[in-house]
C-alpha cells in the first residue's frame, strides 16, 4: 500500500470516528435537553389552565397552592435537606432558564441540574407527567410572575439556548 493510500485510509478512519462520536454526543444531548417544541408560554390560556390543573395535582402539596413554598425554605430541615422553595417571585425559580426548570421537574434534583452529592426530596416526574404537562406547569408558574420578572427570565432562557 502506498503512502498516499495509507494517508487516505487514516483520514477516512478518523473521519468515521469523528462522525460516530458526534452521533453519540448528539443522541445523549437530545436525551438530556428537552425539545423546544413544548415551550412554556404564560400567555397561552389553554396551556396555563392545563398547567394549573397539573400543578395542583402534582406540585402544590410541597410547593404550596399559591406557589409560596414551604416555611423557612432557605433553612435546612433536620434531615439536612432543603424545604420546597416557592415558585412565585419571592423564590429563585425565575433565576433559572426554562430548559433547566424542565429538567429538574422531569429528572429531579440530580446531575446535571444539581451537584452529584445533592440530596433533595424533589422527585423526577418524567415517568408520571408528559413533556407537554411539564411545559404546561412551567407556563402556569410563569403566568403568576410579575411582567418584569417574566421578561428577565425569558431573556435568561434565550441566552441559555
VOMARNU-605975 format. One record per residue: residue in three letters; residue number from 1; x, y, z of N, C-alpha, C, O, CB in turn. Coordinates in pm, whole numbers, plus 50000, padded with zeros to 5 digits. Glycine has a CB too. Example, Ala and Ser with C-alpha at 12.3 -4.5 7.8 and 13.67 -1.06 7.14 Angstrom:
2
{site 'ala' 1 {51319 49431 50780} {51230 49550 50780} {51320 49670 50780} {51424 49668 50846} {51131 49553 50905}};
{site 'ser' 2 {51285 49775 50708} {51367 49894 50714} {51290 50003 50787} {51341 50114 50804} {51408 49940 50572}};
//
This chain:
161
{site 'unk' 1 {50086 49884 50000} {50000 50000 50000} {50090 50123 50000} {50188 50130 50075} {49903 50000 50123}};
{site 'unk' 2 {50058 50219 49916} {50140 50340 49905} {50115 50434 50022} {50016 50420 50095} {50111 50412 49773}};
{site 'unk' 3 {50206 50530 50038} {50191 50629 50145} {50063 50710 50127} {49997 50744 50225} {50312 50723 50149}};
{site 'unk' 4 {50028 50740 50003} {49906 50816 49976} {49783 50735 50017} {49690 50790 50076} {49897 50854 49827}};
{site 'unk' 5 {49782 50606 49985} {49669 50520 50020} {49655 50507 50172} {49545 50512 50227} {49685 50381 49956}};
{site 'unk' 6 {49771 50489 50238} {49766 50479 50385} {49717 50610 50447} {49640 50608 50543} {49906 50443 50440}};
{site 'unk' 7 {49760 50721 50392} {49716 50852 50442} {49567 50870 50425} {49498 50918 50515} {49791 50965 50370}};
{site 'unk' 8 {49516 50831 50310} {49371 50840 50285} {49295 50746 50377} {49187 50780 50426} {49339 50809 50139}};
{site 'unk' 9 {49350 50628 50399} {49286 50530 50485} {49279 50583 50629} {49176 50569 50696} {49363 50395 50480}};
{site 'unk' 10 {49388 50643 50677} {49389 50702 50812} {49289 50817 50821} {49216 50829 50919} {49530 50751 50848}};
{site 'unk' 11 {49288 50902 50719} {49196 51014 50717} {49052 50964 50721} {48969 51018 50795} {49219 51102 50592}};
{site 'unk' 12 {49022 50862 50643} {48888 50806 50641} {48853 50745 50777} {48740 50761 50825} {48876 50699 50530}};
{site 'unk' 13 {48949 50676 50839} {48924 50619 50972} {48895 50727 51074} {48802 50713 51154} {49044 50536 51018}};
{site 'unk' 14 {48972 50835 51073} {48949 50947 51165} {48813 51011 51139} {48741 51047 51232} {49060 51051 51152}};
{site 'unk' 15 {48780 51025 51013} {48652 51086 50977} {48536 51002 51029} {48439 51055 51083} {48643 51103 50825}};
{site 'unk' 16 {48545 50871 51012} {48441 50780 51061} {48432 50789 51214} {48322 50791 51269} {48470 50634 51016}};
{site 'unk' 17 {48546 50794 51281} {48548 50805 51426} {48483 50935 51473} {48402 50934 51565} {48692 50795 51478}};
{site 'unk' 18 {48518 51045 51411} {48462 51176 51448} {48312 51179 51426} {48237 51227 51511} {48530 51289 51369}};
{site 'unk' 19 {48269 51127 51313} {48124 51124 51284} {48052 51035 51385} {47946 51072 51434} {48098 51074 51139}};
{site 'unk' 20 {48109 50920 51416} {48047 50829 51513} {48036 50893 51650} {47932 50884 51714} {48127 50701 51523}};
{site 'unk' 21 {48143 50957 51696} {48139 51025 51825} {48038 51139 51824} {47969 51161 51924} {48276 51078 51861}};
{site 'unk' 22 {48030 51210 51714} {47933 51320 51704} {47790 51269 51717} {47707 51332 51782} {47951 51395 51572}};
{site 'unk' 23 {47762 51156 51654} {47628 51097 51663} {47597 51056 51807} {47486 51078 51855} {47617 50975 51568}};
{site 'unk' 24 {47695 50998 51876} {47675 50957 52015} {47650 51078 52103} {47556 51079 52184} {47796 50878 52066}};
{site 'unk' 25 {47733 51181 52089} {47717 51303 52170} {47581 51368 52142} {47512 51409 52235} {47831 51403 52140}};
{site 'unk' 26 {47542 51376 52016} {47413 51437 51981} {47297 51358 52039} {47200 51418 52088} {47398 51447 51828}};
{site 'unk' 27 {47304 51226 52036} {47193 51148 52091} {47185 51161 52242} {47076 51165 52298} {47208 51000 52052}};
{site 'unk' 28 {47300 51169 52310} {47297 51192 52455} {47244 51330 52487} {47168 51346 52582} {47437 51175 52515}};
{site 'unk' 29 {47283 51430 52409} {47233 51566 52432} {47082 51573 52414} {47013 51639 52491} {47303 51666 52337}};
{site 'unk' 30 {47032 51505 52313} {46887 51504 52291} {46813 51437 52406} {46700 51473 52438} {46854 51434 52159}};
{site 'unk' 31 {46877 51339 52468} {46815 51271 52581} {46804 51365 52701} {46704 51361 52773} {46893 51146 52619}};
{site 'unk' 32 {46905 51447 52724} {46907 51536 52841} {46838 51668 52818} {46779 51722 52911} {47047 51562 52882}};
{site 'unk' 33 {46842 51720 52697} {46783 51851 52671} {46647 51834 52606} {46637 51768 52502} {46875 51935 52581}};
{site 'unk' 34 {46544 51890 52662} {46410 51877 52605} {46397 51951 52473} {46468 52048 52446} {46307 51929 52703}};
{site 'unk' 35 {46307 51903 52391} {46281 51969 52263} {46222 52107 52287} {46153 52130 52386} {46185 51884 52177}};
{site 'unk' 36 {46249 52199 52195} {46197 52335 52207} {46048 52343 52173} {45985 52446 52199} {46275 52428 52118}};
{site 'unk' 37 {45992 52238 52114} {45856 52246 52063} {45751 52266 52173} {45642 52316 52143} {45825 52121 51987}};
{site 'unk' 38 {45779 52230 52296} {45679 52238 52401} {45699 52354 52495} {45657 52346 52611} {45676 52113 52478}};
{site 'unk' 39 {45761 52457 52452} {45795 52571 52538} {45680 52615 52626} {45563 52604 52589} {45840 52686 52454}};
{site 'unk' 40 {45715 52665 52742} {45617 52718 52836} {45577 52859 52793} {45661 52948 52788} {45673 52719 52981}};
{site 'unk' 41 {45451 52878 52763} {45403 53008 52717} {45299 53062 52815} {45183 53021 52812} {45342 52997 52574}};
{site 'unk' 42 {45340 53154 52903} {45247 53205 53004} {45132 53287 52947} {45040 53322 53021} {45322 53289 53103}};
{site 'unk' 43 {45136 53318 52818} {45025 53391 52756} {44926 53297 52687} {44824 53342 52634} {45079 53493 52655}};
{site 'unk' 44 {44956 53167 52686} {44868 53067 52625} {44769 53018 52731} {44804 52938 52817} {44950 52946 52565}};
{site 'unk' 45 {44646 53068 52723} {44545 53040 52827} {44520 52890 52844} {44503 52843 52956} {44414 53110 52793}};
{site 'unk' 46 {44516 52816 52734} {44490 52672 52743} {44607 52600 52812} {44585 52513 52896} {44466 52612 52603}};
{site 'unk' 47 {44729 52636 52776} {44846 52574 52838} {44852 52609 52987} {44883 52522 53070} {44976 52619 52767}};
{site 'unk' 48 {44824 52733 53022} {44824 52776 53162} {44717 52702 53241} {44741 52660 53355} {44802 52929 53172}};
{site 'unk' 49 {44598 52685 53184} {44490 52613 53252} {44529 52467 53277} {44505 52414 53386} {44359 52620 53169}};
{site 'unk' 50 {44588 52404 53178} {44636 52267 53196} {44744 52263 53304} {44743 52176 53390} {44692 52210 53062}};
{site 'unk' 51 {44835 52359 53299} {44942 52365 53397} {44891 52383 53539} {44945 52324 53632} {45036 52477 53364}};
{site 'unk' 52 {44789 52463 53554} {44730 52485 53688} {44674 52354 53743} {44695 52321 53860} {44618 52592 53681}};
{site 'unk' 53 {44604 52281 53659} {44546 52153 53700} {44656 52054 53739} {44647 51988 53843} {44460 52094 53586}};
{site 'unk' 54 {44759 52044 53657} {44870 51951 53685} {44945 51997 53809} {44981 51914 53894} {44966 51942 53563}};
{site 'unk' 55 {44971 52127 53821} {45041 52181 53938} {44965 52146 54066} {45024 52099 54163} {45058 52334 53926}};
{site 'unk' 56 {44834 52170 54066} {44754 52142 54185} {44758 51994 54223} {44759 51960 54341} {44609 52186 54162}};
{site 'unk' 57 {44761 51907 54124} {44762 51763 54150} {44901 51709 54186} {44911 51614 54263} {44709 51690 54029}};
{site 'unk' 58 {45006 51768 54132} {45140 51710 54146} {45241 51793 54223} {45340 51738 54272} {45194 51684 54013}};
{site 'unk' 59 {45219 51923 54236} {45323 52011 54292} {45281 52085 54418} {45364 52110 54506} {45364 52110 54188}};
{site 'unk' 60 {45154 52121 54427} {45106 52209 54534} {45125 52149 54673} {45141 52224 54770} {44960 52240 54513}};
{site 'unk' 61 {45124 52018 54685} {45139 51958 54818} {45274 51995 54881} {45284 52000 55004} {45125 51805 54809}};
{site 'unk' 62 {45375 52021 54802} {45505 52062 54855} {45531 52211 54835} {45578 52280 54926} {45617 51982 54789}};
{site 'unk' 63 {45500 52261 54715} {45535 52399 54681} {45425 52500 54713} {45443 52620 54694} {45569 52408 54534}};
{site 'unk' 64 {45311 52452 54761} {45204 52540 54804} {45105 52575 54695} {45141 52590 54579} {45261 52665 54859}};
{site 'unk' 65 {44980 52587 54734} {44873 52619 54641} {44887 52756 54577} {44834 52780 54468} {44743 52611 54711}};
{site 'unk' 66 {44957 52845 54644} {44981 52980 54590} {45126 52997 54545} {45174 53109 54532} {44945 53087 54695}};
{site 'unk' 67 {45196 52885 54522} {45336 52883 54480} {45429 52939 54588} {45542 52980 54557} {45353 52963 54352}};
{site 'unk' 68 {45385 52942 54712} {45458 53008 54821} {45571 52924 54880} {45652 52978 54956} {45363 53045 54930}};
{site 'unk' 69 {45580 52795 54847} {45685 52711 54903} {45659 52676 55048} {45558 52717 55106} {45818 52778 54891}};
{site 'unk' 70 {45750 52600 55105} {45737 52561 55246} {45795 52671 55335} {45880 52748 55291} {45809 52427 55272}};
{site 'unk' 71 {45748 52677 55460} {45803 52777 55553} {45955 52761 55569} {46008 52650 55564} {45734 52766 55691}};
{site 'unk' 72 {46021 52873 55588} {46167 52872 55608} {46240 52793 55500} {46331 52715 55530} {46201 52815 55746}};
{site 'unk' 73 {46198 52813 55376} {46250 52734 55265} {46401 52750 55242} {46460 52671 55169} {46178 52772 55140}};
{site 'unk' 74 {46464 52849 55303} {46608 52868 55285} {46690 52806 55399} {46812 52816 55399} {46639 53016 55275}};
{site 'unk' 75 {46623 52741 55496} {46691 52677 55608} {46676 52526 55598} {46568 52475 55569} {46635 52728 55744}};
{site 'unk' 76 {46784 52456 55620} {46781 52310 55611} {46685 52249 55713} {46669 52299 55825} {46922 52253 55632}};
{site 'unk' 77 {46623 52141 55672} {46538 52062 55761} {46626 51975 55851} {46745 51963 55824} {46438 51973 55678}};
{site 'unk' 78 {46571 51915 55956} {46652 51825 56040} {46716 51711 55959} {46820 51658 55997} {46564 51765 56151}};
{site 'unk' 79 {46654 51676 55848} {46709 51570 55761} {46832 51617 55683} {46902 51536 55621} {46602 51522 55663}};
{site 'unk' 80 {46859 51748 55686} {46971 51803 55609} {46929 51850 55471} {47008 51913 55400} {47080 51700 55597}};
{site 'unk' 81 {46809 51819 55433} {46759 51860 55301} {46692 51996 55310} {46655 52042 55417} {46661 51755 55244}};
{site 'unk' 82 {46677 52058 55194} {46614 52189 55188} {46463 52174 55168} {46419 52086 55095} {46675 52274 55075}};
{site 'unk' 83 {46383 52261 55233} {46238 52259 55207} {46208 52299 55062} {46293 52356 54993} {46164 52355 55306}};
{site 'unk' 84 {46089 52270 55019} {46048 52305 54883} {46043 52457 54870} {45977 52525 54949} {45909 52243 54849}};
{site 'unk' 85 {46112 52512 54770} {46115 52658 54754} {45986 52710 54691} {45911 52635 54629} {46235 52700 54670}};
{site 'unk' 86 {45962 52839 54706} {45847 52898 54638} {45875 52910 54488} {45990 52919 54445} {45814 53037 54697}};
{site 'unk' 87 {45768 52908 54411} {45780 52929 54266} {45725 53064 54225} {45718 53096 54106} {45707 52818 54190}};
{site 'unk' 88 {45686 53145 54323} {45641 53281 54292} {45764 53372 54280} {45877 53323 54281} {45542 53334 54401}};
{site 'unk' 89 {45744 53500 54269} {45855 53593 54251} {45945 53603 54374} {46055 53659 54365} {45801 53730 54218}};
{site 'unk' 90 {45902 53550 54489} {45982 53555 54610} {46087 53445 54618} {46176 53450 54703} {45893 53547 54730}};
{site 'unk' 91 {46078 53347 54531} {46174 53238 54529} {46284 53263 54427} {46308 53376 54387} {46103 53106 54498}};
{site 'unk' 92 {46348 53156 54386} {46457 53168 54288} {46429 53094 54159} {46515 53088 54071} {46585 53118 54348}};
{site 'unk' 93 {46311 53037 54145} {46277 52963 54024} {46302 53047 53900} {46357 52998 53801} {46131 52917 54028}};
{site 'unk' 94 {46262 53172 53904} {46274 53260 53787} {46418 53295 53755} {46443 53358 53652} {46195 53386 53810}};
{site 'unk' 95 {46512 53258 53839} {46654 53283 53811} {46710 53180 53713} {46823 53196 53665} {46735 53281 53940}};
{site 'unk' 96 {46634 53076 53683} {46684 52966 53601} {46615 52963 53464} {46498 53000 53453} {46662 52832 53673}};
{site 'unk' 97 {46689 52920 53361} {46629 52911 53227} {46527 52796 53218} {46529 52703 53299} {46738 52892 53122}};
{site 'unk' 98 {46440 52806 53120} {46335 52706 53101} {46389 52564 53093} {46334 52473 53155} {46258 52737 52975}};
{site 'unk' 99 {46495 52545 53017} {46546 52408 52999} {46588 52346 53132} {46565 52227 53155} {46665 52407 52902}};
{site 'unk' 100 {46648 52425 53218} {46689 52373 53348} {46566 52340 53433} {46561 52235 53497} {46779 52475 53421}};
{site 'unk' 101 {46467 52430 53434} {46345 52405 53511} {46274 52280 53461} {46228 52198 53540} {46251 52526 53503}};
{site 'unk' 102 {46267 52265 53330} {46207 52146 53270} {46282 52021 53318} {46220 51923 53360} {46208 52154 53115}};
{site 'unk' 103 {46415 52026 53312} {46496 51912 53352} {46479 51875 53498} {46474 51757 53532} {46641 51939 53325}};
{site 'unk' 104 {46470 51974 53585} {46451 51947 53727} {46316 51880 53751} {46308 51785 53828} {46461 52077 53809}};
{site 'unk' 105 {46212 51929 53686} {46080 51867 53703} {46082 51725 53646} {46029 51633 53708} {45970 51952 53634}};
{site 'unk' 106 {46141 51707 53530} {46144 51574 53465} {46231 51475 53542} {46190 51362 53566} {46194 51587 53321}};
{site 'unk' 107 {46353 51519 53581} {46452 51426 53634} {46469 51430 53785} {46523 51337 53844} {46583 51452 53571}};
{site 'unk' 108 {46424 51538 53849} {46451 51558 53991} {46582 51634 54008} {46644 51676 53910} {46456 51423 54066}};
{site 'unk' 109 {46623 51651 54131} {46745 51726 54161} {46866 51633 54153} {46924 51595 54254} {46736 51793 54302}};
{site 'unk' 110 {46902 51600 54030} {47016 51513 54001} {47104 51583 53898} {47060 51678 53834} {46969 51372 53949}};
{site 'unk' 111 {47229 51538 53881} {47312 51597 53776} {47244 51581 53640} {47182 51477 53616} {47453 51531 53774}};
{site 'unk' 112 {47252 51677 53552} {47333 51798 53559} {47262 51916 53626} {47313 52028 53625} {47374 51838 53421}};
{site 'unk' 113 {47146 51892 53684} {47067 52001 53743} {47110 52035 53886} {47076 52142 53937} {46919 51964 53742}};
{site 'unk' 114 {47183 51947 53949} {47231 51967 54086} {47365 51896 54100} {47397 51809 54019} {47126 51914 54192}};
{site 'unk' 115 {47442 51930 54201} {47570 51861 54224} {47547 51712 54250} {47439 51674 54298} {47646 51924 54342}};
{site 'unk' 116 {47645 51628 54220} {47627 51482 54237} {47587 51438 54377} {47515 51340 54392} {47754 51413 54199}};
{site 'unk' 117 {47632 51508 54480} {47603 51466 54616} {47484 51539 54678} {47460 51526 54798} {47724 51486 54702}};
{site 'unk' 118 {47411 51615 54599} {47298 51694 54650} {47183 51600 54683} {47143 51518 54600} {47253 51801 54546}};
{site 'unk' 119 {47129 51613 54803} {47014 51533 54845} {46891 51621 54850} {46893 51730 54907} {47040 51466 54983}};
{site 'unk' 120 {46784 51572 54791} {46662 51651 54782} {46540 51560 54789} {46547 51442 54754} {46660 51733 54652}};
{site 'unk' 121 {46432 51616 54835} {46305 51544 54833} {46232 51562 54701} {46124 51505 54681} {46216 51590 54949}};
{site 'unk' 122 {46288 51641 54610} {46226 51667 54480} {46240 51544 54391} {46350 51511 54348} {46288 51791 54412}};
{site 'unk' 123 {46128 51476 54364} {46134 51360 54275} {46133 51404 54129} {46097 51517 54097} {46017 51264 54302}};
{site 'unk' 124 {46172 51316 54043} {46155 51339 53900} {46014 51298 53860} {45965 51195 53904} {46262 51262 53817}};
{site 'unk' 125 {45951 51378 53777} {45814 51350 53734} {45808 51298 53590} {45700 51284 53534} {45729 51474 53747}};
{site 'unk' 126 {45924 51269 53531} {45928 51223 53393} {45849 51097 53366} {45799 51078 53256} {46068 51201 53352}};
{site 'unk' 127 {45837 51011 53465} {45760 50888 53449} {45611 50906 53473} {45531 50817 53442} {45813 50783 53541}};
{site 'unk' 128 {45573 51022 53528} {45432 51046 53560} {45368 51154 53475} {45248 51152 53451} {45419 51083 53705}};
{site 'unk' 129 {45450 51250 53430} {45398 51360 53350} {45460 51357 53211} {45577 51323 53195} {45425 51497 53419}};
{site 'unk' 130 {45382 51393 53112} {45435 51404 52976} {45516 51534 52965} {45505 51622 53050} {45320 51401 52870}};
{site 'unk' 131 {45596 51544 52861} {45670 51668 52837} {45574 51786 52827} {45601 51893 52882} {45754 51658 52709}};
{site 'unk' 132 {45462 51768 52757} {45364 51877 52743} {45307 51919 52878} {45284 52038 52900} {45250 51834 52649}};
{site 'unk' 133 {45285 51824 52967} {45234 51859 53100} {45339 51936 53181} {45306 52029 53254} {45191 51732 53177}};
{site 'unk' 134 {45465 51897 53167} {45572 51968 53237} {45582 52112 53185} {45593 52206 53263} {45709 51895 53220}};
{site 'unk' 135 {45578 52128 53053} {45581 52264 52996} {45461 52344 53043} {45471 52464 53068} {45586 52259 52842}};
{site 'unk' 136 {45345 52277 53054} {45224 52347 53099} {45239 52394 53244} {45197 52505 53278} {45101 52255 53085}};
{site 'unk' 137 {45298 52312 53330} {45323 52353 53468} {45412 52477 53469} {45385 52572 53542} {45389 52238 53551}};
{site 'unk' 138 {45516 52476 53388} {45604 52593 53381} {45529 52715 53329} {45552 52826 53377} {45725 52563 53292}};
{site 'unk' 139 {45442 52696 53231} {45362 52809 53179} {45275 52866 53291} {45263 52988 53305} {45274 52764 53059}};
{site 'unk' 140 {45214 52778 53370} {45130 52824 53481} {45213 52901 53583} {45175 53011 53624} {45061 52704 53548}};
{site 'unk' 141 {45325 52846 53623} {45412 52913 53721} {45453 53050 53668} {45443 53150 53740} {45538 52827 53752}};
{site 'unk' 142 {45498 53056 53544} {45544 53182 53485} {45430 53283 53472} {45452 53404 53481} {45606 53157 53348}};
{site 'unk' 143 {45308 53233 53452} {45193 53324 53438} {45164 53399 53567} {45096 53502 53565} {45069 53245 53395}};
{site 'unk' 144 {45214 53349 53677} {45189 53410 53807} {45296 53513 53846} {45282 53582 53946} {45181 53303 53914}};
{site 'unk' 145 {45402 53522 53767} {45509 53617 53796} {45474 53756 53744} {45403 53768 53644} {45641 53570 53735}};
{site 'unk' 146 {45522 53861 53809} {45506 53996 53753} {45577 54004 53617} {45673 53932 53592} {45563 54103 53852}};
{site 'unk' 147 {45530 54091 53532} {45584 54101 53396} {45736 54126 53395} {45807 54069 53312} {45514 54213 53321}};
{site 'unk' 148 {45784 54209 53486} {45928 54238 53492} {46009 54110 53518} {46113 54089 53455} {45957 54342 53601}};
{site 'unk' 149 {45963 54027 53609} {46029 53901 53640} {46021 53806 53520} {46118 53741 53484} {45966 53835 53765}};
{site 'unk' 150 {45903 53800 53460} {45882 53714 53343} {45975 53754 53228} {46033 53668 53162} {45735 53721 53297}};
{site 'unk' 151 {45989 53883 53205} {46079 53932 53099} {46224 53895 53127} {46296 53852 53037} {46066 54084 53083}};
{site 'unk' 152 {46267 53912 53252} {46405 53881 53289} {46432 53733 53268} {46535 53696 53211} {46432 53921 53436}};
{site 'unk' 153 {46340 53647 53313} {46357 53503 53300} {46354 53460 53154} {46428 53370 53115} {46249 53429 53379}};
{site 'unk' 154 {46270 53522 53073} {46265 53489 52929} {46398 53520 52862} {46445 53444 52778} {46151 53567 52860}};
{site 'unk' 155 {46458 53632 52899} {46589 53667 52843} {46694 53566 52887} {46778 53525 52807} {46630 53810 52887}};
{site 'unk' 156 {46691 53525 53011} {46784 53424 53063} {46768 53294 52984} {46867 53230 52950} {46760 53399 53215}};
{site 'unk' 157 {46645 53255 52955} {46618 53133 52879} {46671 53145 52736} {46726 53049 52683} {46468 53103 52877}};
{site 'unk' 158 {46654 53261 52674} {46704 53283 52538} {46857 53272 52535} {46914 53213 52443} {46660 53422 52485}};
{site 'unk' 159 {46921 53328 52633} {47068 53327 52639} {47125 53187 52660} {47238 53161 52621} {47116 53417 52750}};
{site 'unk' 160 {47047 53098 52720} {47098 52965 52752} {47081 52865 52638} {47124 52750 52649} {47030 52912 52874}};
{site 'unk' 161 {47022 52907 52530} {47000 52812 52419} {47128 52780 52349} {47129 52702 52253} {46899 52868 52318}};
//
